Amino acid sequence: MNSRRTFIKQAGMAAGAALLIPSFAFDKVTKNVGLQLYSLRKELPADVKGVIAKVADAGYKEVETYGFANGKFWGLTPKEFKTLLKDNGLKAPSGHYSMDDFRKTGKTDKLKADIESSAAIGGKYFTIAGAHVDMTMGVDGFKKTADDFNKVAELAKASGLKFAYHNHDFEFKKIGDTTGYDVYLTETDKNLVNFELDLYWVVRSGNDPLALFKKYPGRFPMWHVKDMDKAKPEWNTEVGKGSIDFKSIFAEAKLSGMQHYFVEHETNYNPTPIESIKTSCDYIKANLI
């Protein structure tokens, strides 16, 4: 399922590229380890201020939000939440949102409010965390969704944000000689639509992130970094304890276009949350950057 590459060779190539192209140097891109806050979905709503402080103490410098509702992030206005992040030395370059309401009704009120909330906390990317597709339409269903991505991306651009789409595994199912994910990448405006590549779901679907980087260079400015349990691939585990070869993937960060990445503990995973996010952060700092 996971294509292995020789780490020494890849790391050597990456180091050489860093010398030739300063923008590839990891110290400007990957030392700011990020966390998708959904990893702490049980803890965060009960104590947002305390949990955010623990995220910073665990070594993170960036977070990715989720759950904006009724004008607030877990009871805090965007202004209050931005202040909380700043007080803890954190930034939120991306947030997860939905565009299903817009797709059902054609109304943009909620979508615009969501976009503005992301902008208000200093966001760079307005990220859609999965979108409904009419699978009965085959390729045309994905083309319709891709067209909607272009529309929402224009709205995000008007507020100074970039649009990104976060995948799961269903987008990689074969439809004839293509996949829904290939349709997204070919049918969207590359100047407007970016992709947050969830590395776990790519590998879980039987695909190779490195092959995607080569086929669509520069289209993946964000990653989700979550590992696959060796015994139960349907489970996540702390980064570095599973079966995904992150070293070869990080070695191709420039080819991917990666600027931000976020640890996430999600699927069928019941860790000791704060200790586990620290374990993942420590591994990344010691081994990948």
LOLOPA-238659 format. One record per residue: x, y, z of N, C-alpha, C, CB in turn. Coordinates in steps of 0.001 Angstrom, whole numbers, m for minus. Glycine has a CB too. Example, Ala and Ser with C-alpha at 12.3 -4.5 7.8 and 13.67 -1.06 7.14 Angstrom:
2
13190, m5690, 7800, 12300, m4500, 7800, 13200, m3300, 7800, 11308, m4473, 9046
12850, m2250, 7080, 13670, m1060, 7140, 12900, 30, 7870, 14084, m598, 5725
END
This chain:
289
831, m1209, 0, 0, 0, 0, 867, 1261, 0, m941, 5, 1221
1949, 1249, 784, 2793, 2431, 895, 4096, 2212, 150, 3066, 2771, 2368
4381, 3071, m800, 5600, 2932, m1591, 6797, 3430, m789, 5481, 3706, m2923
7776, 2555, m581, 8970, 2913, 182, 10035, 3495, m741, 9523, 1684, 931
10676, 4542, m275, 11796, 5133, m994, 13020, 5120, m86, 11464, 6580, m1463
14172, 5187, m688, 15397, 5176, 100, 15612, 6541, 738, 16608, 4788, m772
15584, 6576, 2047, 15638, 7854, 2747, 16942, 8598, 2486, 15460, 7637, 4233
18063, 7896, 2504, 19349, 8578, 2331, 19399, 9306, 1002, 20509, 7581, 2426
18926, 8632, m45, 18923, 9254, m1368, 18023, 10467, m1402, 18484, 8258, m2426
16828, 10332, m839, 15871, 11438, m866, 16383, 12606, m30, 14494, 10976, m351
16931, 12297, 1136, 17415, 13360, 2003, 18572, 14107, 1357, 17843, 12793, 3351
19435, 13345, 639, 20539, 13983, m57, 20056, 14930, m1138, 21445, 12941, m657
19034, 14492, m1873, 18452, 15352, m2898, 17847, 16593, m2278, 17397, 14598, m3697
17166, 16414, m1158, 16519, 17544, m491, 17557, 18535, 4, 15650, 17060, 678
18654, 18021, 582, 19689, 18911, 1096, 20327, 19701, m31, 20754, 18119, 1851
20571, 19022, m1159, 21154, 19712, m2307, 20248, 20803, m2821, 21451, 18734, m3416
18960, 20499, m2878, 17994, 21495, m3350, 17941, 22679, m2411, 16604, 20877, m3491
18086, 22409, m1111, 18027, 23498, m139, 19191, 24460, m332, 18030, 22944, 1289
20372, 23931, m714, 21524, 24789, m946, 21343, 25634, m2190, 22784, 23959, m1065
20718, 25055, m3193, 20546, 25762, m4458, 19377, 26723, m4433, 20361, 24779, m5576
18324, 26361, m3698, 17106, 27158, m3693, 16755, 27511, m2257, 15939, 26403, m4379
17092, 28707, m1770, 16875, 29060, m377, 15446, 28864, 85, 17271, 30468, m155
14457, 29061, m774, 13064, 28947, m360, 12715, 27534, 64, 12148, 29387, m1478
13566, 26572, m268, 13301, 25181, 94, 13810, 24855, 1495, 13942, 24243, m920
14622, 25746, 2048, 15197, 25465, 3358, 14089, 25217, 4371, 16100, 26626, 3820
14203, 24107, 5082, 13149, 23705, 6002, 12945, 24700, 7135, 13458, 22352, 6569
13997, 25512, 7486, 13855, 26376, 8649, 12803, 27457, 8438, 15182, 27013, 8984
12409, 27734, 7211, 11386, 28730, 6955, 10013, 28115, 6741, 11762, 29550, 5762
9974, 26799, 6608, 8715, 26174, 6226, 8216, 25193, 7267, 8867, 25474, 4908
9074, 24290, 7716, 8556, 23142, 8447, 8861, 23099, 9936, 9075, 21934, 7841
9558, 24070, 10474, 9797, 24034, 11914, 8545, 24417, 12699, 10948, 24968, 12281
7638, 25127, 12068, 6396, 25507, 12736, 5400, 24352, 12645, 5800, 26801, 12108
5548, 23399, 13543, 4670, 22228, 13531, 3255, 22661, 13885, 5176, 21137, 14521
2280, 22186, 13100, 892, 22566, 13323, 57, 21397, 13829, 290, 23113, 12046
m1073, 21734, 14433, m2008, 20728, 14939, m3414, 21046, 14465, m1964, 20657, 16480
m4081, 20079, 13862, m5501, 20204, 13598, m6212, 19997, 14941, m5989, 19167, 12498
m6926, 21018, 15382, m7514, 20997, 16714, m8582, 19923, 16891, m8102, 22336, 17019
m9054, 19342, 15793, m10000, 18244, 15896, m9392, 17065, 16664, m10444, 17797, 14500
m8082, 17022, 16724, m7399, 15983, 17501, m7815, 16031, 18966, m5878, 16140, 17384
m8239, 17205, 19423, m8628, 17406, 20824, m10108, 17748, 20919, m7780, 18523, 21473
m10897, 17101, 20081, m12322, 17426, 19967, m13124, 17168, 21240, m12922, 16642, 18848
m12656, 16256, 22079, m13366, 15992, 23332, m12982, 16997, 24412, m13077, 14572, 23815
m11738, 17441, 24406, m11229, 18309, 25455, m11475, 19789, 25195, m9770, 18076, 25627
m11360, 20195, 23953, m11367, 21613, 23606, m12648, 22350, 23994, m11148, 21760, 22142
m13829, 21835, 23684, m15045, 22588, 24013, m15226, 22854, 25507, m16242, 21849, 23500
m14676, 21981, 26340, m14862, 22128, 27789, m13909, 23141, 28414, m14681, 20791, 28466
m12766, 23386, 27767, m11752, 24271, 28358, m10867, 24834, 27263, m10895, 23518, 29410
m11420, 25703, 26440, m10695, 26162, 25262, m9395, 26864, 25633, m11568, 27093, 24443
m9421, 27708, 26658, m8214, 28448, 27024, m7133, 27516, 27570, m8548, 29526, 28059
m7536, 26587, 28416, m6564, 25658, 28983, m5975, 24731, 27945, m7198, 24848, 30073
m6818, 24248, 27027, m6343, 23314, 26009, m5409, 24004, 25023, m7525, 22691, 25265
m5729, 25219, 24614, m4849, 25951, 23692, m3479, 26169, 24336, m5482, 27315, 23292
m3454, 26470, 25625, m2178, 26632, 26322, m1387, 25330, 26300, m2408, 27091, 27772
m2068, 24196, 26463, m1394, 22895, 26443, m875, 22557, 25050, m2343, 21797, 26925
m1583, 22990, 24011, m1110, 22784, 22637, 227, 23495, 22435, m2157, 23297, 21609
299, 24736, 22909, 1550, 25488, 22799, 2650, 24831, 23625, 1346, 26943, 23250
2317, 24380, 24832, 3307, 23734, 25693, 3833, 22434, 25074, 2700, 23448, 27069
3009, 21799, 24249, 3420, 20548, 23599, 4398, 20788, 22461, 2205, 19806, 23075
4608, 22052, 22092, 5610, 22363, 21080, 5079, 22867, 19759, 6408, 21184, 20828
3779, 23047, 19661, 3185, 23487, 18399, 3264, 25009, 18261, 1722, 23018, 18304
3363, 25454, 17007, 3401, 26880, 16698, 2208, 27318, 15857, 4689, 27220, 15977
1524, 26353, 15252, 361, 26654, 14423, m767, 25690, 14749, 718, 26582, 12925
m1986, 26147, 14500, m3149, 25267, 14644, m4036, 25440, 13424, m3941, 25575, 15956
m4859, 24440, 13209, m5891, 24515, 12180, m7222, 24347, 12896, m5688, 23419, 11049
m8132, 25286, 12667, m9390, 25284, 13398, m10421, 24369, 12746, m9937, 26695, 13496
m11480, 24141, 13485, m12689, 23485, 12989, m13804, 23981, 13895, m12570, 21883, 12994
m15039, 23688, 13568, m16133, 23890, 14508, m16625, 25306, 14709, m15737, 23381, 15778
m16301, 26234, 13807, m16847, 27595, 13942, m18361, 27540, 13795, m16227, 28563, 12880
m19081, 28060, 14790, m20545, 27987, 14765, m21141, 29137, 15557, m21037, 26639, 15329
m22242, 29659, 15055, m22957, 30749, 15725, m22049, 31942, 16024, m23578, 30244, 17017
m21123, 32179, 15104, m20254, 33347, 15212, m19083, 33190, 16163, m21050, 34504, 15637
m18845, 31959, 16658, m17802, 31801, 17669, m16988, 30523, 17470, m18421, 31802, 19053
m15777, 30567, 18003, m14921, 29390, 18128, m14987, 28944, 19582, m13435, 29691, 17681
m15774, 27921, 19852, m15879, 27364, 21200, m16170, 28452, 22247, m14588, 26623, 21561
m17147, 29271, 21930, m17577, 30301, 22867, m16829, 31608, 22782, m17462, 29792, 24221
m15801, 31681, 21952, m15015, 32904, 21809, m15268, 33533, 20442, m13511, 32612, 21999
m15396, 34851, 20411, m15505, 35534, 19132, m14189, 35381, 18384, m15866, 37033, 19325
m14186, 35576, 17065, m12918, 35492, 16331, m11833, 36394, 16913, m13143, 35852, 14879
m12213, 37593, 17337, m11231, 38511, 17918, m10662, 37937, 19205, m11863, 39886, 18185
m11539, 37387, 20045, m11083, 36802, 21311, m10224, 35572, 21071, m12278, 36437, 22195
m10610, 34769, 20094, m9844, 33561, 19811, m8471, 33911, 19243, m10609, 32659, 18834
m8409, 34906, 18386, m7121, 35332, 17844, m6198, 35813, 18959, m7317, 36441, 16801
m6762, 36548, 19920, m5972, 37020, 21055, m5456, 35852, 21880, m6803, 37958, 21933
m6310, 34837, 22085, m5896, 33650, 22823, m4733, 32957, 22126, m7070, 32683, 22983
m4825, 32828, 20813, m3735, 32211, 20062, m2449, 33029, 20196, m4120, 32065, 18579
m2573, 34321, 20031, m1400, 35192, 20108, m746, 35114, 21476, m1784, 36635, 19798
m1567, 35083, 22521, m1036, 35006, 23892, m247, 33726, 24123, m2172, 35096, 24907
m535, 32704, 23316, 162, 31429, 23452, 1181, 31180, 22343, m837, 30307, 23473
1492, 32225, 21584, 2497, 32099, 20538, 2071, 31252, 19367, 3728, 31539, 21104
760, 31225, 19089, 213, 30393, 18030, m401, 31224, 16915, m818, 29448, 18594
m423, 30645, 15723, m1126, 31225, 14586, m2034, 30157, 13988, m123, 31775, 13519
m3056, 30606, 13258, m3999, 29680, 12622, m4067, 29973, 11131, m5412, 29789, 13265
m3126, 29414, 10355, m3106, 29709, 8921, m4226, 29049, 8133, m1801, 29289, 8348
m4926, 28076, 8742, m5993, 27373, 8029, m7101, 26995, 8996, m5446, 26117, 7318
m8308, 26846, 8453, m9433, 26363, 9234, m10312, 25482, 8374, m10239, 27530, 9812
m10942, 24497, 8986, m11835, 23586, 8264, m13276, 24066, 8335, m11729, 22165, 8830
m13915, 24075, 7166, m15294, 24523, 7042, m16028, 23619, 6058, m15358, 26003, 6585
m17329, 23860, 5938, m18168, 23112, 4996, m18750, 24075, 3965, m19308, 22352, 5744
m19002, 23563, 2761, m19662, 24374, 1740, m20970, 23726, 1292, m18733, 24579, 536
m21444, 22739, 2065, m22649, 22001, 1655, m23893, 22877, 1633, m22879, 20827, 2584
m24003, 23812, 2565, m25169, 24692, 2583, m25232, 25528, 1310, m25134, 25606, 3817
m24088, 26040, 900, m24009, 26816, m344, m24397, 25959, m1540, m22591, 27385, m539
m23954, 24707, m1547, m24221, 23837, m2687, m25702, 23446, m2754, m23347, 22582, m2609
m26342, 23361, m1600, m27757, 22973, m1576, m28671, 24137, m1937, m28131, 22433, m201
m28334, 25323, m1431, m29246, 26470, m1557, m28784, 27524, m2550, m29426, 27114, m224
m27493, 27558, m2839, m26947, 28611, m3692, m26733, 29912, m2948, m27856, 28849, m4861
m27104, 29949, m1675, m26933, 31157, m874, m25523, 31213, m304, m27974, 31212, 260
m24984, 32409, m246, m23597, 32567, 182, m23449, 33194, 1562, m22859, 33397, m815
m24552, 33473, 2262, m24461, 34178, 3542, m23586, 33434, 4546, m25849, 34380, 4126
m23880, 32152, 4764, m23111, 31382, 5741, m21671, 31219, 5274, m23754, 30003, 5975
m21500, 30964, 4005, m20168, 30785, 3445, m19319, 32033, 3666, m20254, 30458, 1951
m19897, 33184, 3390, m19158, 34435, 3576, m18825, 34670, 5043, m19962, 35613, 3031
m19756, 34328, 5937, m19495, 34487, 7370, m18345, 33582, 7810, m20764, 34173, 8189
m18327, 32374, 7288, m17235, 31450, 7600, m15907, 31976, 7078, m17518, 30066, 7010
m15914, 32467, 5848, m14692, 33010, 5257, m14181, 34188, 6085, m14942, 33446, 3798
m15097, 35048, 6498, m14700, 36216, 7290, m14147, 35805, 8651, m15889, 37163, 7475
m14685, 34713, 9218, m14173, 34260, 10513, m12730, 33789, 10379, m15052, 33129, 11081
m12426, 33129, 9277, m11068, 32669, 9040, m10121, 33844, 8842, m11023, 31747, 7829
m10560, 34815, 8073, m9744, 36010, 7850, m9511, 36771, 9155, m10415, 36927, 6818
m10539, 36809, 10011, m10477, 37590, 11249, m9445, 37055, 12237, m11836, 37615, 11907
m9135, 35761, 12166, m8137, 35213, 13091, m6762, 35094, 12435, m8586, 33842, 13601
m6621, 35725, 11260, m5327, 35751, 10596, m5074, 34594, 9670, m4268, 35791, 11597
m6133, 33950, 9203, m5982, 32794, 8337, m5424, 33126, 6967, m7289, 32119, 8181
m4834, 32127, 6334, m4353, 32228, 4963, m5189, 31363, 4024, m2883, 31822, 4885
m5666, 30224, 4559, m6406, 29269, 3740, m7798, 29010, 4321, m5627, 27951, 3623
m8787, 29071, 3454, m10147, 28665, 3782, m10286, 27246, 3245, m11243, 29654, 3168
m10325, 26283, 4145, m10196, 24880, 3745, m11512, 24134, 3909, m9103, 24191, 4561
m11933, 23492, 2842, m13142, 22674, 2868, m12760, 21240, 3234, m13883, 22721, 1493
m13361, 20760, 4317, m12986, 19455, 4863, m13905, 18363, 4330, m13029, 19479, 6400
m13849, 18145, 3033, m14714, 17152, 2410, m15967, 17795, 1848, m15088, 16068, 3408
m16383, 17361, 685, m17566, 17917, 38, m18407, 16796, m551, m17170, 18928, m1057
m19719, 16938, m453, m20624, 15922, m989, m20499, 15849, m2515, m22086, 16229, m580
m20504, 14622, m3009, m20455, 14383, m4448, m21590, 13430, m4811, m19064, 13800, m4884
m22298, 13741, m5886, m23317, 12823, m6382, m22610, 11696, m7134, m24355, 13561, m7303
m22367, 10601, m6425, m21586, 9507, m6987, m22302, 8808, m8141, m21261, 8504, m5907
m23618, 8967, m8218, m24356, 8327, m9312, m24017, 8967, m10649, m25865, 8407, m9062
m23439, 10164, m10628, m23097, 10872, m11858, m21705, 10515, m12371, m23187, 12362, m11633
m20965, 9701, m11605, m19626, 9333, m12026, m18706, 10535, m12106, m19675, 8637, m13357
m17942, 10629, m13173, m16995, 11727, m13355, m17706, 13073, m13321, m16237, 11566, m14673
m18896, 13144, m13897, m19623, 14413, m13934, m19957, 14926, m12540, m20898, 14259, m14740
m20176, 14012, m11599, m20431, 14435, m10229, m19243, 15165, m9640, m20781, 13246, m9368
m18047, 14646, m9890, m16833, 15298, m9405, m16558, 16595, m10164, m15637, 14351, m9531
m16896, 16627, m11448, m16719, 17865, m12206, m17611, 18978, m11660, m17021, 17629, m13692
m18839, 18611, m11281, m19751, 19602, m10701, m19187, 20147, m9398, m21143, 18987, m10460
m18649, 19259, m8560, m18055, 19707, m7301, m16822, 20566, m7559, m17688, 18503, m6422
m16024, 20186, m8540, m14841, 20970, m8886, m15232, 22376, m9331, m14038, 20270, m9989
m16308, 22474, m10091, m16799, 23783, m10520, m17215, 24627, m9318, m17981, 23622, m11491
m17826, 23985, m8329, m18202, 24705, m7106, m16973, 25141, m6319, m19100, 23828, m6225
m15909, 24336, m6348, m14661, 24759, m5707, m14169, 26071, m6306, m13581, 23669, m5852
m14208, 26168, m7632, m13765, 27394, m8295, m14589, 28595, m7845, m13854, 27238, m9813
m15892, 28383, m7684, m16783, 29480, m7263, m16472, 29929, m5831, m18262, 29041, m7366
m16318, 28963, m4941, m16031, 29305, m3549, m14640, 29929, m3434, m16136, 28052, m2648
m13715, 29468, m4246, m12367, 30029, m4231, m12378, 31505, m4601, m11461, 29259, m5186
m13261, 31885, m5510, m13382, 33296, m5874, m13873, 34115, m4681, m14340, 33466, m7071
m14817, 33575, m3925, m15312, 34266, m2735, m14208, 34406, m1696, m16513, 33518, m2136
m13435, 33340, m1504, m12339, 33397, m547, m11298, 34436, m963, m11686, 32021, m407
m11000, 34472, m2254, m10017, 35421, m2768, m10446, 36857, m2501, m9805, 35208, m4265
m11743, 37108, m2594, m12256, 38458, m2362, m12008, 38923, m930, m13744, 38512, m2670
m11836, 37966, m18, m11544, 38301, 1384, m10070, 38121, 1722, m12388, 37442, 2317
m9256, 37940, 704, m7820, 37828, 907, m7332, 36447, 1303, m7405, 38786, 1933
m8173, 35424, 1128, m7803, 34062, 1497, m7623, 33188, 263, m8857, 33456, 2419
m6882, 32119, 457, m6745, 31091, m559, m7669, 29925, m206, m5265, 30618, m681
m8179, 29258, m1220, m9060, 28113, m1029, m8248, 26827, m1042, m10151, 28074, m2115
m8626, 25876, m190, m7996, 24557, m214, m9051, 23493, 45, m6855, 24463, 835
m8800, 22302, m490, m9696, 21169, m277, m8940, 20051, 414, m10297, 20675, m1613
m9544, 19486, 1466, m8975, 18382, 2221, m9647, 17075, 1822, m9121, 18624, 3732
m8849, 16113, 1411, m9361, 14828, 923, m9602, 13819, 2031, m8407, 14245, m73
m10391, 12790, 1692, m10455, 11562, 2476, m10006, 10434, 1547, m11915, 11304, 3060
m10651, 9264, 1567, m10182, 8214, 671, m11108, 7973, m520, m10018, 6939, 1439
m12387, 8384, m419, m13324, 8048, m1497, m12967, 8724, m2812, m14730, 8433, m1100
m12264, 9849, m2743, m11896, 10554, m3969, m10914, 9764, m4836, m11297, 11896, m3625
m10295, 8737, m4260, m9275, 7990, m4980, m9805, 6703, m5616, m8144, 7661, m4049
m11093, 6451, m5488, m11670, 5268, m6120, m11697, 5447, m7630, m13088, 4997, m5583
m11374, 4402, m8343, m11296, 4463, m9799, m12677, 4683, m10427, m10669, 3179, m10346
m12718, 5612, m11378, m13896, 5831, m12217, m13396, 5692, m13650, m14584, 7258, m11951
m13489, 4511, m14204, m12876, 4269, m15508, m11365, 4353, m15370, m13389, 5283, m16566
m10743, 5241, m16140, m9293, 5374, m16091, m8849, 6584, m15281, m8739, 5469, m17489
m9751, 7144, m14465, m9394, 8297, m13657, m9930, 8116, m12242, m9936, 9596, m14287
m9782, 9135, m11420, m10340, 9150, m10070, m10980, 10512, m9835, m9242, 8850, m8993
m11803, 10596, m8815, m12395, 11876, m8474, m11341, 12908, m8124, m13357, 11714, m7326
m10264, 12463, m7486, m9210, 13404, m7093, m8492, 13956, m8313, m8205, 12727, m6154
m8246, 13104, m9304, m7656, 13586, m10557, m8579, 14608, m11227, m7379, 12404, m11518
m9888, 14354, m11162, m10843, 15302, m11734, m10729, 16655, m11023, m12291, 14751, m11627
m10659, 16627, m9712, m10527, 17880, m8961, m9289, 18657, m9398, m10462, 17596, m7452
m8180, 17954, m9543, m6929, 18619, m9856, m6884, 19143, m11280, m5787, 17683, m9628
m7575, 18484, m12198, m7549, 18909, m13595, m8661, 19899, m13933, m7657, 17705, m14495
m9760, 19851, m13185, m10914, 20689, m13510, m10975, 21991, m12708, m12175, 19909, m13282
m10071, 22167, m11757, m10060, 23407, m10978, m8972, 24340, m11480, m9855, 23111, m9485
m9173, 25617, m11215, m8207, 26645, m11591, m7029, 26570, m10616, m8862, 28076, m11583
m5856, 26208, m11110, m4702, 26029, m10230, m4253, 27332, m9584, m3554, 25427, m11004
m4689, 28457, m10121, m4364, 29735, m9510, m5311, 30085, m8363, m4398, 30827, m10553
m6391, 29319, m8231, m7388, 29581, m7194, m7536, 28441, m6199, m8716, 29857, m7828
m7440, 27217, m6662, m7770, 26054, m5840, m6503, 25291, m5452, m8745, 25123, m6590
m6308, 25186, m4148, m5183, 24453, m3586, m5701, 23187, m2897, m4383, 25342, m2589
m4766, 22329, m2498, m5161, 21070, m1877, m4372, 20828, m599, m4962, 19907, m2850
m5109, 20447, 428, m4492, 20002, 1674, m4495, 18473, 1629, m5261, 20563, 2957
m3331, 17905, 1438, m3236, 16461, 1219, m3180, 15737, 2558, m1994, 16113, 362
m4199, 14937, 2818, m4194, 14097, 4007, m3409, 12835, 3684, m5648, 13757, 4476
m2192, 12772, 4206, m1273, 11704, 3829, m1784, 10334, 4260, 95, 11957, 4434
m2435, 10273, 5406, m2990, 8998, 5868, m4012, 8456, 4888, m3627, 9158, 7244
m4958, 9313, 4477, m6026, 8839, 3594, m5503, 8481, 2203, m7117, 9898, 3477
m4447, 9167, 1771, m3836, 8793, 488, m3265, 7385, 574, m2725, 9800, 91
m2463, 7148, 1608, m1843, 5833, 1765, m2902, 4772, 2044, m802, 5856, 2897
m3868, 5104, 2872, m4928, 4142, 3206, m5701, 3706, 1952, m5899, 4757, 4238
m5817, 4613, 983, m6534, 4287, m251, m5696, 3476, m1228, m6998, 5551, m921
m4424, 3248, m881, m3552, 2460, m1750, m2741, 3295, m2720, m4363, 1478, m2518
m2636, 4584, m2443, m1903, 5476, m3333, m624, 5989, m2688, m2779, 6643, m3741
199, 6636, m3496, 1521, 7096, m3073, 1566, 8623, m3130, 2639, 6476, m3965
1737, 9313, m1990, 1829, 10776, m2018, 2908, 11289, m2964, 2094, 11297, m631
4036, 10582, m3049, 5130, 11036, m3915, 4718, 11035, m5380, 6363, 10153, m3722
3906, 10072, m5768, 3420, 10031, m7148, 2511, 11233, m7428, 2662, 8706, m7420
1723, 11616, m6454, 867, 12793, m6619, 1704, 14064, m6737, m112, 12914, m5440
2753, 14170, m5934, 3632, 15342, m6018, 4231, 15469, m7420, 4758, 15252, m4963
4649, 14335, m7983, 5274, 14359, m9305, 4266, 14672, m10405, 5947, 13026, m9590
3045, 14176, m10239, 2020, 14384, m11256, 1455, 15793, m11208, 902, 13378, m11086
1356, 16347, m9985, 765, 17676, m9805, 1674, 18528, m8915, m663, 17569, m9187
2865, 18845, m9375, 3807, 19586, m8529, 3255, 20951, m8111, 5134, 19772, m9263
3495, 21264, m6854, 3132, 22569, m6332, 1684, 22751, m5936, 3464, 23569, m7312
843, 21711, m6086, m589, 21872, m5823, m983, 21581, m4379, m1370, 20975, m6734
m7, 21187, m3539, m336, 20727, m2188, 391, 21568, m1130, 29, 19236, m2025
m39, 22805, m901, 658, 23670, 49, 449, 23288, 1505, 222, 25074, m148
m502, 22383, 1761, m719, 21926, 3141, m852, 20405, 3170, m1988, 22592, 3753
m427, 19835, 4290, m566, 18399, 4524, m1248, 18152, 5851, 800, 17702, 4489
m1923, 17013, 5956, m2278, 16443, 7248, m1335, 15284, 7498, m3778, 15983, 7294
m653, 15345, 8626, 334, 14330, 8981, m262, 13474, 10096, 1698, 14981, 9424
m734, 12303, 9718, m1222, 11362, 10727, m820, 9965, 10292, m2776, 11471, 10917
m422, 9178, 11271, 186, 7889, 10963, m849, 6766, 10997, 1317, 7591, 11945
m485, 5649, 10371, m1357, 4488, 10249, m867, 3367, 11164, m1419, 4005, 8785
m1738, 2914, 12045, m1388, 1839, 12954, m922, 613, 12162, m2587, 1484, 13859
171, 10, 12613, 744, m1112, 11875, m147, m2342, 11884, 2085, m1464, 12444
m823, m2571, 12995, m1659, m3763, 13110, m3072, m3531, 12595, m1713, m4220, 14547
m3564, m2313, 12767, m4925, m1977, 12345, m4878, m721, 11476, m5861, m1764, 13581
m4734, m861, 10167, m4591, 307, 9289, m5779, 1252, 9325, m4378, m146, 7883
m6918, 774, 9813, m8072, 1662, 9930, m7952, 2582, 11144, m9357, 844, 10021
m6910, 2401, 11933, m6657, 3238, 13102, m5499, 4191, 12821, m6353, 2368, 14343
m5530, 5345, 13467, m4369, 6230, 13514, m3496, 5827, 14693, m4801, 7725, 13626
m2271, 6345, 14683, m1390, 6251, 15843, m520, 7494, 15851, m520, 4941, 15812
286, 7678, 16891, 1153, 8844, 16939, 2134, 8811, 15764, 1913, 8904, 18285
2466, 9991, 15259, 3392, 10088, 14133, 4729, 9461, 14528, 3584, 11573, 13692
5207, 8560, 13688, 6456, 7862, 13944, 6284, 6472, 14489, 7272, 8639, 14876
5081, 6148, 14964, 4837, 4816, 15515, 4136, 3891, 14521, 4010, 4926, 16778
3717, 4437, 13380, 2953, 3661, 12420, 3755, 3224, 11213, 1783, 4442, 11969
3047, 3011, 10114, 3658, 2402, 8924, 3947, 3381, 7794, 2770, 1325, 8408
3600, 4647, 7944, 3804, 5602, 6847, 5235, 6128, 6859, 2803, 6776, 6952
5855, 6147, 5687, 7249, 6574, 5540, 7294, 8097, 5386, 7924, 5872, 4314
7204, 8803, 6492, 7163, 10260, 6450, 8495, 10870, 6026, 6764, 10801, 7800
9598, 10173, 6263, 10894, 10747, 5907, 11004, 10978, 4402, 12027, 9834, 6380
10566, 10011, 3613, 10648, 10179, 2160, 9652, 11233, 1679, 10388, 8837, 1446
8539, 11354, 2375, 7529, 12348, 1989, 8033, 13762, 2293, 6189, 12083, 2729
8570, 13967, 3495, 9083, 15294, 3863, 10255, 15703, 2983, 9508, 15312, 5331
10998, 14722, 2487, 12120, 15035, 1602, 11666, 15657, 289, 12922, 13785, 1321
10398, 15484, m51, 9858, 16053, m1297, 8902, 17221, m1019, 9128, 14963, m2106
9140, 17926, 81, 8273, 19049, 446, 8230, 20127, m629, 8737, 19657, 1751
9361, 20419, m1232, 9392, 21467, m2248, 8573, 21078, m3472, 10831, 21766, m2658
8716, 19843, m3908, 7966, 19372, m5068, 6466, 19470, m4806, 8356, 17923, m5412
6074, 19165, m3595, 4667, 19245, m3198, 4153, 20681, m3192, 4477, 18629, m1822
5052, 21610, m2843, 4627, 22995, m2630, 4244, 23261, m1187, 3463, 23327, m3531
4565, 22327, m304, 4121, 22400, 1083, 4645, 23633, 1815, 4552, 21162, 1816
3722, 24312, 2494, 4059, 25467, 3323, 3657, 25264, 4787, 3385, 26713, 2772
2616, 24494, 4994, 2127, 24228, 6351, 1711, 22765, 6441, 932, 25170, 6720
1860, 22187, 7615, 1362, 20831, 7828, 816, 20735, 9247, 2482, 19769, 7586
m152, 19860, 9402, m852, 19754, 10679, m955, 18294, 11095, m2254, 20391, 10590
m477, 18007, 12286, m695, 16699, 12888, m2190, 16548, 13154, 139, 16530, 14207
m2711, 15353, 12917, m4093, 15076, 13295, m4203, 13640, 13790, m5055, 15322, 12104
m4868, 13468, 14921, m5234, 12154, 15434, m6739, 12053, 15279, m4776, 11945, 16940
m7189, 11140, 14417, m8593, 11159, 14043, m9270, 9799, 14121, m8730, 11695, 12668
m8927, 8882, 13247, m9752, 7719, 12962, m9578, 6599, 13977, m9441, 7204, 11596
m10682, 6222, 14647, m10680, 5082, 15577, m9488, 5133, 16520, m10668, 3762, 14803
m9266, 6305, 17065, m8051, 6510, 17828, m8420, 7061, 19199, m7080, 7463, 17085
m7984, 6373, 20243, m8313, 6780, 21601, m7040, 6928, 22434, m9269, 5764, 22253
m6300, 7968, 22163, m5030, 8150, 22863, m5241, 8874, 24194, m4040, 8934, 21984
m4148, 9102, 24915, m4156, 10102, 25973, m3848, 11405, 25256, m3105, 9779, 27147
m4843, 12233, 24997, m4744, 13266, 23951, m3542, 14200, 24027, m5952, 14084, 23985
m3333, 14875, 25158, m2249, 15853, 25225, m897, 15172, 25110, m2326, 16651, 26524
m714, 14057, 25802, 551, 13328, 25717, 802, 12842, 24293, 552, 12139, 26691
m255, 12435, 23608, m96, 11900, 22259, 260, 12975, 21243, m1360, 11201, 21832
m351, 14158, 21363, 19, 15202, 20410, 1462, 15649, 20637, m938, 16403, 20527
1924, 15588, 21890, 3322, 15928, 22174, 4255, 14872, 21578, 3554, 16053, 23702
3867, 13607, 21680, 4679, 12530, 21099, 4856, 12740, 19598, 4032, 11155, 21371
3766, 13082, 18914, 3845, 13313, 17468, 4711, 14522, 17152, 2443, 13506, 16878
4544, 15594, 17913, 5335, 16814, 17679, 6824, 16547, 17919, 4846, 17966, 18597
7126, 15854, 18986, 8533, 15557, 19304, 9179, 14717, 18196, 8637, 14813, 20661
8445, 13743, 17671, 8994, 12901, 16619, 9306, 13732, 15368, 8013, 11764, 16278
8373, 14587, 14998, 8582, 15417, 13808, 9815, 16288, 13973, 7351, 16293, 13533
9966, 16918, 15121, 11102, 17804, 15344, 12419, 17041, 15364, 10925, 18563, 16644
12399, 15826, 15892, 13630, 15056, 16004, 14016, 14342, 14728, 13503, 14063, 17096
13040, 14032, 13873, 13312, 13142, 12741, 12982, 13688, 11351, 12564, 11903, 12934
12103, 14677, 11274, 11624, 15083, 9955, 12025, 16495, 9555, 10145, 14970, 9911
12401, 17340, 10509, 12742, 18712, 10164, 14111, 19105, 10716, 11674, 19664, 10686
END
